[in-house]
Amino acid sequence: MSTPLLEIQGIHKRFGGLHALNDVGLSINAGEIYGLIGPNGAGKTTLFNVLTGLYQPDEGRFHFDGHDLFRKKPFVVVRSGIARTFQNIRLFANMTALENVMVGQHVRTRSGVIGAIFRHPRARAEEAAIKQRARELLEYVGIARRHDDLARNLSYGDQRRLEIARALATRPKLLALDEPAAGMNPSETEGLKKLMQKIRDDGVTILLIEHDVKLMMGLCDRIAVLDYGKKIAEGRPEQVKCDPRVIEAYLGVAPE
Amino acid sequence: MNIDFLQTPRGKLITFAVLGIVLAILPWVLTGGFENGKSWVRAVDFALLYIMLALGLNIVVGYAGLLDLGYIAFYAVGAYTYALLNSPHLQAMLPYWLHNPPFLLMLLIAAFAAGVFGLLLGTPVLKLRGDYLAIVTLGFGEIIRIFMNNLDRPVNLTNGPQGINNIERVHFLGLDFGRPVEWLGLTFDMVHLYYYLILAFCIVIIFVTLRLQHSRIGRAWVALREDEIAANAMGINIRNVKLLAFAMGASFGGVSGALFASFQGFVSPESFVLMESIMVLCMVVLGGMGHIPGVILGAIIVSITPEILRDVINPLQEGLFGKRVVDPENLRMLIFGLAMISIMLVRPEGLWPSKRRAREFHEHDEEARA
């Protein structure tokens, strides 16, 4: 394997006295599904926010696909190819499903005020392409028939799917999913797993936070474990599962 | 009203034709039908100016969800820009080529100046939301007014509270809009000429907002209103999109202000008090935030109702009590306030909301009942 798609080293993030991320480093290779687990409050979501530009790390190195993204604004991060979903779904509740996905394409399109007012051929073509692609993406995640419904009126599982479609609309190379299976029943989770595999097979690398250990073990190529802002283990699922430090973090002191 | 019919091309054509005819003959019906018809046409002219203002504010408040309580400042900037370049007040000091610029260029200058002030307001409030934003914008509106009030010293820029007089009327297409014109046996007075002029620009602004609404930019504004963090994470450049909303909204205000200054022939800080900002916000909220026809309706109602009341209250009082008991100006505000409160209680989504917004409020009712 050549250089990894995403590489971070020595990332620190402090909130006042709280050292939320302490010297975290990881690298994700193109085409894998990379899992991130850890007890509550371990810093997983903080790491996510750092990786997507919502938080600015205090120190460290952050390289993605040949770009230096250390302390870059979210729109720069998204433009270079990282998209995300949120742990508590954050859709544009009063826009339709289709519009949500159309907003996702903002970063890959150009039309400005002039284009909007005069609707010259290029702007028209772009708008049509945006709509077309939004339809395709809704189809792709399997909620095409709900395209005209407000996001807030979709079922929970469909909202999760819509968030994924909206993230895919930014044409990411790395899709970061923050607990996508939270609150889903087993059959919904199974469907989501298939969707993630399909996305990976179509060439998008996936970074995944999830509590559902069974899902993670079956899905991820590699897993990193965070505890108290530190990475305590990394490796293939079966390795991580047996790592004494991981067992300690989850269950307390390892048996003698 | 049969909505389906309005959606067909033929229905649309007929609607627009009828609307066009009504708008074209409206001032003549008013001058022909009423004793004080000219003052009614004047009121309609002002209603049109308010429509422009309300549509501008609608971009900031309705689309981007940024509560702005100082919007009238941009109206003031547009009006003073026009006044300074088109009145004798400063002309001794300004270079010759800046005197009475051609009308369209003048409007561009006014829109640009107001847009710059929009950026001036927008930049420091980028991180503010809700109440905090409202307070700062309110302060901004007052700052502009107080500046206009006091910039007669050390250099007499705005002529202070006296305001600027003798503003030139619009000269456009070979017409002097300050003088009556005879055409087709009709006498077009200033109020008529301005009616058509303001109407034309009003239509332009409606067209521009409609186009913006269904565009990449319009969607970004709505996304920003819905969830700023998610919009940020979707790669929308929050800073630029916010500033664009402020600048676009402000420039509409600037155009409206320039037309106001030329129509009135006189500007003073009194026209740009906080109450005016609140009125424009009322138009937007009352009509239906984010919905263009609603906002237009709101602007018409809020600006015309006081005129109607003025004509009704005095005769009514005299008929009932034989004398004027209450000053109509005060009563007007009372009735108006009551009307606003009851509308907010009964129809919080506004009088003519977009289908979507109506749904939004309606669902809450259903949830409450369930």
HADDOCK unambig.tbl for C-alpha pairs under 7 A between the chains (distance, minus, plus):
assign (segid A and resid 74 and name CA) (segid B and resid 232 and name CA) 6.27 0.50 0.50
assign (segid A and resid 74 and name CA) (segid B and resid 233 and name CA) 5.94 0.50 0.50
assign (segid A and resid 74 and name CA) (segid B and resid 235 and name CA) 5.99 0.50 0.50
assign (segid A and resid 75 and name CA) (segid B and resid 232 and name CA) 6.81 0.50 0.50
assign (segid A and resid 75 and name CA) (segid B and resid 235 and name CA) 3.79 0.50 0.50
assign (segid A and resid 75 and name CA) (segid B and resid 236 and name CA) 5.83 0.50 0.50
assign (segid A and resid 75 and name CA) (segid B and resid 237 and name CA) 5.77 0.50 0.50
assign (segid A and resid 78 and name CA) (segid B and resid 234 and name CA) 6.82 0.50 0.50
assign (segid A and resid 78 and name CA) (segid B and resid 235 and name CA) 5.21 0.50 0.50
assign (segid A and resid 79 and name CA) (segid B and resid 235 and name CA) 6.77 0.50 0.50
assign (segid A and resid 90 and name CA) (segid B and resid 230 and name CA) 5.99 0.50 0.50
assign (segid A and resid 92 and name CA) (segid B and resid 223 and name CA) 5.97 0.50 0.50
assign (segid A and resid 92 and name CA) (segid B and resid 226 and name CA) 5.21 0.50 0.50
assign (segid A and resid 92 and name CA) (segid B and resid 227 and name CA) 6.12 0.50 0.50
assign (segid A and resid 93 and name CA) (segid B and resid 226 and name CA) 6.63 0.50 0.50
assign (segid A and resid 103 and name CA) (segid B and resid 219 and name CA) 6.26 0.50 0.50
assign (segid A and resid 103 and name CA) (segid B and resid 220 and name CA) 6.41 0.50 0.50
assign (segid A and resid 104 and name CA) (segid B and resid 234 and name CA) 5.64 0.50 0.50
assign (segid A and resid 106 and name CA) (segid B and resid 216 and name CA) 6.72 0.50 0.50
assign (segid A and resid 106 and name CA) (segid B and resid 236 and name CA) 6.54 0.50 0.50
assign (segid A and resid 107 and name CA) (segid B and resid 235 and name CA) 5.46 0.50 0.50
assign (segid A and resid 107 and name CA) (segid B and resid 236 and name CA) 6.37 0.50 0.50
assign (segid A and resid 111 and name CA) (segid B and resid 216 and name CA) 6.68 0.50 0.50
assign (segid A and resid 112 and name CA) (segid B and resid 217 and name CA) 6.50 0.50 0.50
assign (segid A and resid 113 and name CA) (segid B and resid 217 and name CA) 6.93 0.50 0.50
assign (segid A and resid 116 and name CA) (segid B and resid 211 and name CA) 5.80 0.50 0.50
assign (segid A and resid 116 and name CA) (segid B and resid 212 and name CA) 5.55 0.50 0.50
assign (segid A and resid 116 and name CA) (segid B and resid 215 and name CA) 5.59 0.50 0.50
assign (segid A and resid 117 and name CA) (segid B and resid 208 and name CA) 5.72 0.50 0.50
assign (segid A and resid 117 and name CA) (segid B and resid 211 and name CA) 5.31 0.50 0.50
assign (segid A and resid 117 and name CA) (segid B and resid 212 and name CA) 6.31 0.50 0.50
